[in-house]
């Protein structure tokens, strides 16, 4: 793996943003120090031609002003927390309500909008930051690192965090994948190794109910086109205008697999996280992306590896509490080949 660095742009506060490129013999990955943001993953199609399989923007201004978290590292808490409030050790913490009536993706200035320090390590390219106690309302000083490493056409993202006071944490990467490089992903094939999912309300917040995928639009246990039921009348997709729910992983590997007939590109995802938010670019505002491309609703899919949304209000779900002295470590790998 080789690493190169170049200037990408200047933030309104004058900070210089850089684009790092990781290169292996088969793949090339671009990452910004703004948001520890994955900007490109270029892999060969079945004819050996390079295809960039994620969405992104050309300028730092677009990254700063646009919504959608394209390729960003999301934290402190990826996904939703009910009404932006939670109780920990008898104390109530109040967070930004930035998604209808709930808190989403870490708040107003989440990890996606921060500058990260970067250094090359034996494992790969390590992005780190310290989130001060009380930032965005969360307790504890949190030291976080996200290491990207590329081996052949396999990109691994390793997350690590420590705190000096009890806190909650849920980290993910919000890449928007399109294995054809552009156009609708409705004909791309997806498998998710999940027997169940978290039922959500009209604001995409888990109701607490866990439902079996069998016989529903959420059944991706066998490979199936994303477009099969994304626009169907089933409540689990209709309420969110498509897929936007946490799939409860069975723990079998791979956790997910996606394939594109046109390019032959297959992505295999492995993770140690208990869930994946599958989001099908619902209610998405059309915009210009890399190279002037037009990005529209359903032009990509996100597979956000994570703990379950709003876990802090569901004590029987896997815990999202991090205590001082503990080290949170997690890894997700996206491997590309021709299927
Ligand atoms: C959420 C969606 C949201 C998208 C972009 C996903 O993780 O679940 O509801 O629209 O991120 O912010």
Boltz pocket constraint, residues with backbone or C-beta under 6 A from the ligand:
constraints:
  - pocket:
      binder: B
      contacts: [[A, 67], [A, 68], [A, 69], [A, 79], [A, 204], [A, 244], [A, 245], [A, 277], [A, 279], [A, 282], [A, 304]]
      max_distance: 6.0
